[in-house]
Amino acid sequence: MILAALALLAAATAQPPAAGLGAGPLAGHVGSGEHRLAPALNAWIRLPLGHACFIESAALLARRGEPSAAATFQERWMRGEVGLGCATGSRAAQVAGSLGPALTWRHTELDAARAWQADVLAAGLRWRGGFLIPLGDRAELDLLAGGASAGPVVDFDLLVQGGMRW
Amino acid sequence: MLSLPLLLAACAPPEAARYLAWQRAQDGVYAVAPRDLGTLDDLAAVAGAMGTVRQGGQVMLEDDGGMAYTGSRALHVGYDVQRGVAVPLDGEGLLLWSFYAHLEDIAAELSDHDLDPAEYLPVDTAWTPVIPDVLLELLPQENAAYATGGHFFILLADLTDKEVPLAANAGIVRHEFGHAVFHRLTCGAPLAPPPYDTADESAGSLYYGSLHEGFADSFAGLTLDDPEFIAASLDLEERRLDGDQTLEGIELPEDFLASAEEDLLAIYDPYALGSVIAATAWDLRTALDDPDRALAVLIATTRAWTEAGAFGDAWGFLRIWAETAAPGEERDALCTALRTRFGEHAPAECDP
């Protein structure tokens, strides 16, 4: 199994450095134990590490409003993350996976008779996997799914991200 | 690796002395405001002396007609503490804290109504469980329920935005707690099976269901002293305790069962007859200007009716109600209400 993985990595196309932006839904954990969808934006950078592996870093922002007649919640997720990963595949498309630490800041503003706010910072593990699709020599499109723990809870995300290679 | 637990510890919220919850003022207006921590020991898990709110899992019908809750998971409500007040990170956390707070308010009043809190508490709550059995007949608008025979509450997320979410409405929590009281009074213990299986559609079962709803509405309205205890969440004119409901035009169980033979999809509405019973209890409260006394008479009636052992005899309930009221002003007021609301079904004890 390990030998097969090493062989795949050895055959893989080397990872060029790249950076870009992404967007997609975040399924953020809420107090009830459910996951509510919120639109997310993602800025990322990936640098090669050896032949087929890479180190990547990203910042993700998501926002969800929950208005009602008597109380309005504005919830924001802000996550910084670093991951070590590897990719394998052909020039047309590669499969990639990465794992690393994340720090999630959850900020909520509650407007009800008077204003309240809550801020929680929690460390956790972040994982991501998906496809890296080169668009010519200088651009790429990534389809990625992943998640991150934040203390005792877990958020999930699905991202379509584009970037430039150099 | 060592820094991770240190970071987590550094981010744990400080101790809170109070927490935010939906609260109802005397005038029936709701506001989100801090309240004392009280018995809520674990804000994240929503757990304390009133019980524990758990999420997920399944609610199943048992062979004896009761309900069981299995496979649930602990909650993790995120919150921060601002000036000693715990502030939830989302509306769901606020809703569940509010539900717990309303339970605590009810518990503080039970002994005033000759009810022993230890017989009802702690009571756990199932938040958004899967309910695979269609026989449970939880209609879409029923986002809160009491599981008879299982002694737990069921809460589902609101399908539409409301001024006050259902589970955060003190009147609705009291209505559901009223079901727990009625079950305890008529069945002897919280975990005792109900006298009728959920699937039983005999006239006796349907009358019992209407008395359940009537008692629950009365309990909510009289303990809050508010005839519109639902209004902050649901606009249900027909459930106003001070409405003009009478038996006229209401489909009684015998009529329903006759029509149901032709319409297999027909569903009996237990609230229609139940709201006439609750309106009668409110009439007594209005005549006496005493909600506690009106509730005391209703509770004593339920106890006496249970001893008589005829759960399907709704008209017997009215007779015992009239007998239980103290002779004089109280009985006269109740009989006036019974004659007005129930017409020919008013008990002979109330004949002028």
Interface residues (C-beta under 8 A of the other chain):
Chain A: H29 V30 G31 S32 G33 E34 R36 E66 P67 S68 A69 A70 A71 F73 E75 P101 L103 R106 T108 L110 A112 A113 W116 Q117 A118 D119 V120 L121 A122 A123 G151 P152 V153
Chain B: L4 L7 L8 C11 P13 L20 W22 Y30 A31 V32 A33 A44 Q55 G56 R73 L75 H76 V77 G78 Y79 D80 Q82 V85 V87 P88 L89 D90 G91 E92 G93 L94 L95 L96 W127 T128 A157 D161 K162 E163 V164 P165
